[in-house]
């Protein structure tokens, strides 16, 4: 099964590299941008998958971190256009610095949220993470300086040294490298002692505690790293759309990211990528046929939960330990 899943992972990686390049050569700018959207939502789902799939933490508040990344990118671009500062601090349009600020800010927020939320379990954990995300959502709505409920347009895309980020295939390349980096990081984490401890915290906290390792610390660290990955996706998402709004922090966004993880395969390294491809294609092509495309997505998700609990990856590659 591992061999088959490895081939599938390789095929997905090849598709992410070859298909957008072919679309670019064919002059299909729209579909190159659509591929960028696939990669970005896959990146957000990779972050959630570390907490949900490997750590067993059913977070319904990861949209908060997605929105934090988006607002850092949006506010930076906003002040760059006006030539003003933020809280007396100079801003930047350099993507690497924006990403750094995004992941650090999301990490601090996740540390505070996780320190409280992880003292609970089950439905209480779900509701507390949701409550924190909604608090940030309403904070963004009540912030008129940056658009409030209407959101904040981004009139200039943030820059990357030596690259033209306005070029769709170049921006796609930046996104796909970020995705591959986070997939590599996730694989390294889960192949380390920390990953083994996180896996055991998911399966049996008691056994982990008897080995002298505090499950709380392991889960909290994984939760923070997960939030940082999702924030990086949010920053890229804002640059792709040229717009950031409180909807990036809404519970609908959290549900969307969770659906992608479940659809692709919970606890599978490349499951979020498969889920993102399926989700965006369904949203794009079924959404063009009917406004009720969500009904069909719901039926597909129901079938996945009932008959293919390993998601798309599990259906193709077979069962894994977490299925």
N, C-alpha and C positions, 0 to 999 in steps of 0.2 A: 504493500500500500504506500509506503514511504517513497518508493521508486516512482510509482505512478503519480503521486502528488508532486514530486519533484519535477517531473516532466510537465505537468500542468502549470506549475509555478513558472517554469521556464517559458512555456508558451505564452502565458500572460505577460511576462516581462518583454518578450519579443514583440508581442502585439502593441504594447505601449510605446515601443521604440519605432517600429516599422510603419504601423497604420497612420499615425499623425504625420509622419514625414511624407508618406505617399499622398495624403490629403493636401499637404502643403504644396507639393510639386504639381498637384492637379488644380491648384488655385482655390481650393475649398476652405476659405478662411473661417466660415461659420463652423464647420465641423472640427477644425483645429481648435477653436475656442471651446467647442463642446468637449473635446478631448481634455482640455485643460480643466474644465469643470469636473470631469470624471476623476481625474488625478487628485484634485483638491479635496473633493468629498471623500475619496478613498483614504487620503492622508488623515482627515478628521476621524474616519472610522478606524484606522490603524491605531490612533491614540485611544479611542474608546475600547478597542479590542484588548489592549493591554490590561485595562481595568476590569472589563466585563468578561472577556473570554478567558484570560489567564488568571485573573485575580478573583473572579466571581463577584465583583462589585457592580451591581446593577445601578449605574448612575444615570439619573434622568435630568442631570444638570450640566452636561458637557457643552451645551450650547453657550453657557456663560463664558467658557474659556474660548470658544470659537468667536464669540462676539468681542471679547477683550482683544484678541489679535486683530480683528477687523477694525475696531475703533482706534487702535494704536496706529495702524496704517492710514486710516482715513484722517485722523486728527493731524498726523504728521504732514500729509499732503495738503491739507487745508491751510495750515499755518505757513507752509512753504509758498503757497500762492499769494497769501496776504503779506508775507514777509514779517510775520509777528512771532512771538514766543508763546510757549505754553507754561503757565504758572511761573513765569520768569525764566524758564529754561529754553534754550535754543532747541529747535527741532531739526530733523534730518529727513531727506528723501532717499537715503541709501538703504536698500532692502536688508542687507546683513545687519545693520544697526537696528532697524525696525523689528526684524525677527528676534534679535537678542532682547530688546525691550519687551516685546510681546511675550516671549516664553518666560522671562524672569518675572514679569508682572503676573502672568497666569499661574506661575509656580507658587508665588507668594499667596495669591488668592486661594489656590487649591490647597495649600498647606493649612490655611485657616479653616476652609470648608471641610477638608478631610479630617482635621483634628477633632471636629465636632461630629461630623456625620458618621465616621467609622466607629464611634462608640455605640452605635446602634446597628441593627441587622434587619434583613428582610425588607418588608414594606416600609418600615420606619426610615431606613437608609434611603430608599427611593424617594420618599416624600421630602426628606430634609434636603437632599441634593436638588430636588425640584424647587423647593422653597427658596433656596439661596439663588438659584438661577433666575427665578421670577423677581427676586429683589433687585438684582442687577438689571433685569429687563425694564422694570419700572423706573429705576434710576436713570437709565438711558433715555426713556421717554420724557422724563422731567428735566432734561438737560437741554434747554432751548438754544444754547450757544452753539451746539453741534447738531442742530436740526430737530431735536426732540423726536416726536412720533413720526415726522415726515422723513427723517433720515438725513444723511450728509452726502451730497455729491462729491466725487473725487474727480477734479478736472484734469489732473496730471497723474500719470502712473509713476509710482516710485521707481527709483533707478537701481541698477546693479552695475558695479564697476566693469567697464570694458564691453558691456552688452547693451543692445537696443531692446529694452523691455517692451516697447510698443509693437515690435514685430511679433505676431502671434506664435510662430514656431519657436522663437527664442524664449518667449515667456513660458511656453509649454515645456521647453527644455529645463528651465529653472524649476518648474513645478515637479517634473518627473524625477529630477535629481533629488529634490527634497523628499519625495515619496520613497525612493530607493534607499536614501540615507536612514529614514525612520524605520523602514522594514529591516534593514541591516541592524540597526540599533536594537529593535525588538528581538530579532533572532539572537543577537549576542547576549541580551539580558536573559532571555529564557534558556540559553545554553550555559549560563553561569550558575554559581552557587545561589546568588540572589534569586534567579529564576526558579531554581529547585525549591527554594524556601517559599516563594510566591505560590508555586504550584501546590505545595503542601498546605499553605494557609487556606487555599481554595478547597482542598480535599478534606483536611482535618486540622483545625487549629490546635486541638489538644495535643496531637502528635508533635506538631512543630514546637509547641511550648515546652514539652517534655525534653526536647533536644536543646533547650536553653536559648531559643530564639523567640523574640516577642513578635507575635503575628501582627499586632497593631502597627509597629514600625515598618514592617515589610509592606503591608497594605498601603500605608500612608505614602511611602516612597514611590510605590507603583502608581498610586493615584496622582501624585504630583507630576511624575514623568508623563503620564497619560495626558494630563491637562496641558502640558507644554507642547506636546505634539499637535493637539487639537488647536491650540492658539496659533501655531505656525500656519496651519491650514486656513484659519480665519483671516490672517494677514494677507495671504495669497488670494483668498476669495474676494476680499475687498478690492484688491488691485485688478483682478479679472473683471469684476462687474462695474468698477468705477463708481461704487456706491456702497455705503454702509448704513444700516438702520437697526433699530432695536429688534426687528424680526430675527436677526442673527442670534439673539439670545433667548428667543421664545421657546416654550416647551415643544412647539411643533418641530423646531430644528433639532432639539434633543431626540425627539421621537424618530425623525428622519435618519439621523446618524445611527440610532440603535437598529432601525429596520435594515439599514445597509449591512450592519454587522451580522444580524440574524440571517438575512437573505444569503449572504456570501458564505457564512459558516463561522459560528462562534468558536474562538480558540484556534482558528486556523490562520497561519501567518499571512497568506495571500487571500484569505476569505474576504476581507474588506474590499480588496481590489475587484474581485469577482462580483461582490454585492453592489459596488459603486457603478460598475459597467452596466449591470442589469437594471439598477434603479434609474440611472440617468437616461438610458435608452427607452425604458418604459415611460418615463416622465415626458420625454421629448416626442416620441412617435405616437404613443397612445394619447398623450395630452393634445396632440394636433388633431386627433380624430374625435375626441369627446372630452368635455369638461369633467366627466365622472371617471377619469382614468384611475383615480384613487381606489375605486371599487374593485377594479381588476387587480391592482397592486395588493389590496387587502386579501383577495381570494388567493393570489399567488403566495402571499406570506402565510396565510392559513394552511395552505397545502404544504408549505415548507416546514412549518412547525409540526404538523401532524404526520407527514410521510417522509420528510427528509430533514431530520433534526440537525444534521451536519451541514445544512445549507447546500448551496450549489457545489461547493468544494467537496462536501461529504457525499453528495449524490454521484459525483463523477469519480472521486478518488477513493471512496470508501470511508469507513468510520475511523475516528481517532480517539485518543484517550478521553477527550473532553466531551465527546458526543453522548 
